[in-house]
């Protein structure tokens, strides 16, 4: 074989917009995108395609999501908008005294253990979407994922790198504890992570998908899989009882929105961090921006982001205890805009964290569109894998606080602040299209950047995704990509920002956009920072 560097072209590449008439699927995996397209061509609609793509992503990108995670969706169906919250809550025994008894007086929630594992909402979310909107059966939608899991697929460069990172995360940095045996047995091959070009098969994953295809979500939440989850949890001092799984259900919710320069930007409400995007937009719209590469514009975007995080991270949690209407008001944007100075400021002591997530967007020939996102939180999640099932359990509970007065303090049957957010763009009551950029607390920041590039500066979706990004880390600390303009870097430093160049490409988010033109033509842009592609016809 000709030797080549599989992870870098060493030259600047250029992607054109992708156009289609009948259907489009955009996600970070070409294999998953093709699975969604397969369902569209079989007669399925945008929701069917989204389910097929999401299920396939648990197979072909297990480093960023899995069967034990959560999902959210914004659905445009038959000219109406719908929101789905399929995030899970904490177990009924998940109390602060119980966590303290198990772990002592720790400062932060553990990441890789049964303690941060929440009830997975994702499988119930797929089924709920299928029952409400699907044209094909759930079983039909799961077939591409089952096929990839049983027959195998080749590992791409970004996936190989993420897999190797996880070996360090779960094995070298943690004690060699038997609670990781399920993960090792499922996701290591001859004790190693797969390399670029290797063919990976996940037979246990295929068996679980086949059970779900045959029996629906009941097998996961009430049947044999639920029993195995509870047994494994108790084995390692987790907090699960079977009732925690049996009594879980998804929530159909109303998306929230703000008007930004005449466009309606839709996000999902608490417990997601979607409101942070809208809060930042409400601040930003008080200013006239001159150029997407000007120091003045970038400084305003950064400071608006920091203000929104300062307020959002203090107030967003389970929807039952979150009251942020005042933070989404016009008055909030005006007040905060007046506080924006020409130099970098510190607005919050809180520090965002990274995570692993997958995003997808779909559109069909009937005008329906889906913005969908799912995650185990960090990479494979908690590292807790149910033996013989391929189910990698989430560690979303790591977002809970151990401080009694914090709004996200540990509590039973509670949903914590959730990082993953699907986005949607509308104008005058009509859908323009879904968008999303995965990547933990980078997500509101990337939403803001991509939306501003498109709306303020009229960049097309692909160009808006390709623009070098910045990322607020904490305080005045900003990361920028290696391709970020050096002159702008120096100007940011002169304004008091603490700027570092980061080689962690994945931390800057991975996005997809599908827009519908007035004549119905679909226009797509996909992420150049990963193994991303668009499938269409």
C-alpha positions in Angstrom: 0.0 0.0 0.0 1.2 3.6 -0.6 2.2 5.1 2.8 0.2 8.2 3.8 -0.7 10.3 6.8 -4.4 9.3 7.4 -5.1 12.1 9.8 -3.8 15.2 8.1 -3.7 16.5 4.5 -1.0 19.0 5.4 -2.7 21.4 2.9 -5.8 23.6 3.2 -8.8 21.8 1.8 -12.0 23.3 0.4 -15.5 21.9 0.6 -18.3 23.0 -1.6 -21.9 23.1 -0.5 -23.9 19.9 -1.1 -27.3 20.2 -2.8 -30.2 17.7 -3.1 -33.8 17.6 -4.0 -35.3 14.6 -2.3 -33.5 14.0 1.0 -30.4 14.7 3.0 -28.6 13.3 6.0 -25.6 15.1 7.6 -23.6 13.7 10.5 -20.0 13.1 11.5 -19.8 9.6 10.0 -20.2 8.8 6.4 -21.4 5.3 7.3 -24.1 6.7 9.6 -25.2 9.2 7.0 -25.5 6.4 4.4 -27.7 4.5 6.9 -30.1 7.4 7.1 -30.1 7.8 3.3 -30.9 4.1 3.0 -34.0 4.6 5.1 -35.1 7.7 3.2 -34.9 5.8 -0.1 -36.8 2.9 1.4 -39.8 5.3 2.0 -39.0 6.5 5.4 -39.3 10.2 6.4 -36.9 12.5 8.1 -37.6 11.1 11.6 -37.1 7.5 10.4 -33.8 8.5 8.9 -32.8 10.3 12.1 -33.5 7.1 14.2 -31.5 4.9 11.8 -28.6 7.4 11.8 -28.6 7.7 15.6 -28.7 4.0 16.1 -25.9 3.5 13.6 -23.8 6.2 15.3 -23.8 4.1 18.5 -22.1 1.4 16.5 -19.7 3.3 14.2 -18.8 6.1 16.6 -19.0 4.4 20.1 -16.2 6.8 21.3 -18.8 9.6 21.5 -22.1 7.9 22.2 -23.7 4.6 23.0 -26.8 2.7 23.9 -26.8 3.9 27.5 -27.0 7.6 26.7 -29.5 10.4 26.3 -30.9 12.3 23.3 -32.8 15.5 22.4 -34.5 16.5 19.2 -36.2 19.4 17.5 -38.6 18.1 14.8 -40.3 20.0 12.0 -43.1 17.7 10.9 -46.2 18.6 8.8 -45.4 22.4 9.3 -45.3 22.1 13.1 -42.4 22.3 15.5 -41.9 19.7 18.3 -39.3 19.3 21.0 -38.2 16.0 22.6 -36.3 15.7 25.9 -35.1 12.1 26.3 -32.5 12.8 29.0 -32.6 10.5 32.0 -33.0 11.3 35.7 -30.9 10.1 38.7 -31.9 6.9 40.5 -34.2 7.1 43.6 -31.3 6.2 45.9 -29.1 9.0 44.5 -28.9 11.2 47.6 -26.1 13.4 48.9 -25.7 11.3 52.1 -25.5 8.1 50.0 -22.9 9.5 47.6 -20.9 10.8 50.6 -21.1 7.4 52.3 -19.7 5.7 49.2 -17.0 8.2 48.3 -16.3 10.2 51.4 -15.9 14.0 51.3 -14.9 14.3 47.7 -14.9 17.8 46.0 -16.4 16.7 42.6 -18.6 13.9 41.4 -16.6 10.9 40.1 -16.5 10.4 36.3 -15.7 6.7 35.8 -17.8 4.7 38.2 -21.5 3.6 38.6 -22.1 6.7 40.8 -22.6 9.2 37.8 -24.7 6.8 35.8 -28.2 8.2 35.2 -31.2 6.4 33.7 -30.5 6.3 29.9 -33.2 8.1 28.0 -32.1 7.4 24.5 -33.8 4.1 23.6 -37.1 5.4 24.9 -36.4 8.6 22.8 -36.0 6.6 19.6 -39.2 4.7 20.2 -41.2 7.8 21.1 -40.1 9.6 17.9 -41.0 6.5 15.9 -44.4 6.1 17.4 -45.3 9.8 17.0 -43.9 10.5 13.5 -42.4 7.4 11.9 -43.6 5.9 8.6 -41.5 2.7 9.0 -41.3 0.4 12.0 -38.7 0.9 14.7 -37.3 -2.5 13.6 -36.8 -1.4 10.0 -35.1 1.8 11.2 -32.6 -0.3 13.3 -31.6 -2.7 10.6 -28.6 -0.7 9.2 -27.1 -0.4 12.7 -27.6 -4.1 13.4 -25.9 -4.9 10.1 -22.9 -2.7 10.8 -22.5 -4.1 14.3 -22.7 -7.8 13.2 -20.9 -7.5 9.8 -18.3 -4.9 10.8 -17.1 -1.6 9.5 -13.7 0.1 8.9 -12.3 2.5 11.5 -11.6 6.1 10.3 -8.8 8.4 11.5 -10.8 10.5 14.0 -12.5 7.4 15.4 -9.1 5.6 15.8 -7.7 8.6 17.7 -10.7 8.8 20.0 -10.5 5.1 20.7 -6.9 5.3 21.7 -7.6 8.4 23.9 -10.2 6.3 25.7 -7.7 3.5 26.5 -5.7 6.1 28.4 -8.8 7.6 30.0 -10.4 4.3 31.3 -7.4 2.1 31.9 -4.1 4.0 32.4 -5.6 6.8 34.5 -7.9 4.6 36.5 -7.0 1.7 38.8 -7.2 -1.7 37.1 -10.6 -2.4 38.6 -12.9 -5.2 37.5 -15.7 -2.7 37.0 -14.0 -1.9 33.7 -13.9 -5.5 32.5 -17.1 -5.1 30.5 -15.7 -2.1 28.7 -12.4 -4.0 27.9 -14.2 -7.1 26.7 -16.5 -5.1 24.5 -14.3 -2.3 23.0 -10.8 -3.7 23.0 -9.5 -6.2 20.5 -6.6 -8.3 21.7 -6.3 -5.9 24.5 -5.9 -2.9 22.2 -7.9 -0.1 20.6 -8.5 -0.6 16.8 -6.3 1.3 14.4 -7.1 3.2 11.2 -8.5 0.9 8.6 -9.2 -2.0 11.0 -12.6 -3.8 10.7 -14.5 -3.7 13.9 -17.5 -5.9 14.8 -19.6 -5.4 17.9 -21.7 -8.6 18.2 -23.1 -7.9 21.7 -24.2 -4.5 20.4 -26.0 -6.2 17.5 -27.8 -8.6 19.9 -29.1 -5.7 22.0 -30.3 -3.8 19.0 -32.1 -7.0 17.7 -33.9 -7.3 21.1 -35.0 -3.7 20.9 -36.1 -4.1 17.3 -38.2 -7.2 18.3 -39.6 -6.1 21.6 -39.3 -2.3 21.7 -38.0 -0.2 24.6 -39.8 -2.4 27.2 -36.9 -5.0 27.0 -34.5 -2.2 28.0 -36.5 -0.5 30.7 -38.7 -3.4 32.1 -37.3 -6.7 30.7 -34.1 -8.6 30.8 -31.8 -5.7 29.9 -33.2 -3.7 32.8 -32.5 -6.7 35.2 -28.9 -6.8 34.0 -28.4 -3.1 34.5 -29.6 -3.3 38.1 -27.5 -6.4 38.9 -24.4 -4.7 37.5 -25.1 -1.5 39.3 -25.5 -3.2 42.7 -22.4 -5.3 42.1 -20.3 -2.1 42.1 -22.3 -0.1 44.7 -24.4 1.9 42.2 -27.8 3.3 43.1 -30.2 1.7 40.6 -33.4 0.0 41.4 -35.5 -1.5 38.7 -38.3 1.0 39.3 -36.0 3.8 38.2 -35.9 2.2 34.8 -39.5 1.0 34.7 -41.0 4.5 35.6 -38.9 6.5 33.2 -40.5 8.3 30.2 -39.5 11.0 27.8 -40.9 14.6 27.7 -42.5 16.3 24.7 -41.6 20.0 25.2 -42.0 23.3 23.4 -38.7 24.7 22.0 -37.7 28.2 23.1 -36.6 30.9 20.7 -35.3 34.4 20.2 -35.3 36.8 17.2 -31.9 37.4 15.9 -31.8 39.9 13.1 -35.2 38.8 11.8 -34.5 35.0 12.2 -36.0 32.8 14.8 -33.3 30.7 16.6 -34.8 27.7 18.3 -33.2 25.8 21.2 -34.6 23.4 23.8 -35.3 24.7 27.4 -33.9 23.5 30.7 -32.5 21.1 31.6 -30.4 21.8 28.4 -27.9 24.6 28.1 -29.8 25.8 25.0 -30.9 29.0 26.8 -27.3 30.0 27.0 -27.1 30.4 23.2 -30.3 32.5 23.2 -29.0 34.7 26.1 -25.8 35.3 24.2 -27.7 36.2 21.0 -29.9 38.6 22.9 -26.7 40.4 24.1 -25.0 40.3 20.7 -28.0 41.7 18.8 -27.6 45.0 20.6 -24.5 45.6 18.5 -23.8 46.1 14.8 -21.0 43.7 13.8 -18.7 44.8 10.9 -16.7 41.7 9.8 -16.4 38.1 11.0 -12.7 38.5 11.1 -12.5 41.8 12.9 -11.3 42.0 16.5 -14.3 44.1 17.5 -16.8 41.5 16.3 -14.9 38.5 17.8 -14.4 40.3 21.1 -18.1 41.0 21.4 -19.0 37.3 20.6 -16.6 36.1 23.3 -17.8 38.5 26.0 -21.5 37.8 25.2 -20.7 34.1 25.5 -19.0 34.6 28.9 -21.9 36.6 30.3 -24.5 34.1 29.1 -22.5 31.2 30.7 -22.1 33.2 33.9 -25.9 33.5 34.3 -26.9 30.2 32.7 -24.6 27.9 34.7 -25.9 29.4 37.9 -29.6 28.9 37.1 -30.2 26.0 34.7 -31.0 22.5 36.1 -34.0 20.2 36.1 -36.9 22.0 34.4 -39.1 21.7 37.6 -36.8 24.0 39.5 -35.4 26.2 36.7 -36.9 29.7 36.3 -35.0 31.7 33.7 -37.6 33.7 31.9 -36.0 36.9 33.0 -32.7 35.7 31.5 -34.3 35.2 28.1 -36.0 38.7 28.0 -35.0 41.6 25.8 -34.3 43.6 29.0 -31.6 41.0 29.9 -29.8 41.5 26.6 -29.9 45.3 26.9 -28.6 45.3 30.5 -25.8 42.9 29.8 -24.8 44.6 26.5 -24.3 47.9 28.5 -21.8 46.0 30.7 -19.7 44.8 27.8 -16.3 46.5 27.9 -13.6 46.8 25.3 -11.3 44.6 27.3 -11.8 41.0 28.5 -13.6 40.6 31.8 -14.3 37.7 34.3 -17.9 37.0 34.9 -18.0 33.6 36.5 -15.8 31.3 38.5 -17.3 28.2 36.9 -15.3 26.1 34.5 -16.9 24.3 31.5 -15.9 20.7 30.9 -15.4 18.6 27.7 -17.5 15.7 26.6 -18.3 13.3 23.7 -21.4 13.7 21.6 -22.8 13.0 18.1 -25.1 15.3 16.1 -27.1 14.7 13.0 -29.6 16.6 10.8 -32.1 15.1 8.4 -34.5 16.3 5.8 -37.0 14.5 3.5 -38.9 15.3 0.3 -42.1 16.2 2.2 -40.5 19.2 3.9 -39.9 17.5 7.3 -36.6 18.1 9.1 -35.0 16.9 12.3 -32.2 18.3 14.5 -31.0 15.4 16.7 -28.2 15.0 19.2 -27.2 12.2 21.6 -24.4 11.5 24.0 -23.0 9.4 26.8 -21.3 12.6 28.1 -17.6 11.8 28.1 -16.5 9.5 25.4 -17.8 6.0 26.0 -19.4 7.4 29.2 -18.7 6.1 32.7 -16.7 3.1 31.5 -19.4 0.9 32.9 -20.5 -1.5 30.2 -23.2 -4.2 30.9 -21.5 -7.5 30.1 -22.7 -9.3 27.0 -24.9 -6.3 25.8 -22.5 -3.7 24.3 -24.4 -1.1 26.4 -21.9 1.6 27.5 -23.6 3.5 30.4 -23.5 7.3 30.5 -21.8 9.4 33.2 -24.1 12.4 32.8 -24.4 12.6 36.6 -20.9 13.9 36.8 -22.5 17.3 36.1 -24.2 17.2 39.5 -22.8 19.4 42.3 -21.9 18.2 45.8 -22.6 21.7 47.2 -25.9 21.8 49.0 -26.8 25.3 47.8 -26.0 24.7 44.1 -29.0 24.4 41.8 -27.5 21.2 40.4 -26.9 19.5 43.8 -27.3 15.7 43.9 -30.9 14.6 44.5 -33.1 11.6 43.6 -35.0 11.4 40.4 -33.5 14.7 39.2 -32.1 15.8 35.8 -29.0 17.8 35.9 -27.8 20.6 33.5 -27.3 18.9 30.2 -24.7 20.0 27.7 -26.2 18.6 24.4 -28.4 20.9 22.4 -30.0 20.6 19.0 -30.7 23.9 17.1 -33.2 24.9 14.5 -33.6 28.0 12.3 -36.9 29.5 11.2 -38.3 32.7 9.7 -41.8 34.0 9.7 -43.2 30.7 10.8 -41.5 28.6 8.1 -38.6 26.2 8.7 -35.2 27.0 7.3 -33.4 24.1 8.7 -31.6 22.2 11.5 -28.2 22.9 12.8 -26.0 21.7 15.6 -22.4 21.6 16.8 -21.5 18.9 19.3 -18.8 19.3 21.9 -19.8 19.7 25.6 -19.8 23.3 26.7 -18.4 24.3 23.3 -21.9 23.9 21.9 -23.5 27.3 22.8 -20.3 29.0 21.8 -20.2 27.2 18.4 -23.9 27.8 17.8 -23.3 31.5 18.4 -20.2 31.6 16.0 -21.8 29.6 13.2 -25.1 31.5 13.4 -23.3 34.9 13.4 -21.2 33.8 10.4 -24.4 32.9 8.5 -26.7 35.7 9.6 -24.5 38.7 10.3 -21.9 38.0 7.5 -23.8 35.9 5.0 -21.4 33.0 4.9 -22.8 29.9 3.4 -23.3 26.9 5.8 -20.1 25.1 4.8 -18.0 28.3 5.1 -19.6 29.1 8.4 -18.6 25.7 9.7 -15.1 26.0 8.3 -14.2 29.3 9.9 -11.4 28.8 12.5 -13.1 28.8 16.0 -12.3 30.1 19.4 -13.4 28.5 22.7 -13.8 30.1 26.1 -12.3 27.9 28.7 -12.5 29.8 32.0 -11.9 33.3 33.3 -10.1 35.2 30.5 -8.6 32.1 29.0 -9.4 31.5 25.3 -8.3 28.6 23.1 -8.1 29.1 19.4 -7.5 26.6 16.6 -4.1 26.3 14.9 -5.5 27.9 11.8 -6.7 31.0 13.7 -5.4 34.3 12.3 -2.2 35.3 14.2 -3.0 39.0 13.9 -6.4 38.5 15.5 -4.7 36.4 18.2 -2.4 39.3 19.1 -5.3 41.8 19.0 -7.2 39.5 21.4 -4.2 39.4 23.7 -4.0 43.3 23.6 -7.6 43.3 24.8 -6.8 41.3 27.8 -7.7 37.8 26.6 -5.4 35.0 27.6 -5.0 33.2 24.3 -3.6 29.7 23.7 -3.4 27.7 20.5 -4.9 24.3 21.0 -4.2 21.2 18.9 -7.3 19.5 20.4 -9.3 19.7 17.2 -12.3 17.8 18.6 -12.7 20.3 21.5 -13.8 23.0 19.0 -17.0 21.1 18.1 -18.2 19.1 15.1 -21.2 20.6 13.3 -23.8 19.9 10.6 -26.2 22.3 8.9 -29.1 21.6 6.5 -31.0 24.6 5.0 -34.0 24.6 2.7 -34.1 27.2 -0.1 -37.4 28.8 -1.1 -37.8 26.4 -4.0 -37.4 23.4 -1.7 -33.7 22.6 -2.6 -31.8 21.2 0.3 -28.3 22.8 1.0 -25.9 21.1 3.4 -22.7 21.8 5.1 -20.7 19.3 7.1 -17.8 19.3 9.5 -14.2 19.4 8.2 -12.8 18.6 11.6 -13.9 15.0 11.6 -14.8 11.9 9.4 -17.9 13.8 8.3 -20.0 13.5 5.2 -23.4 14.2 3.8 -25.6 11.6 2.1 -28.3 12.8 -0.2 -30.4 12.0 -3.3 
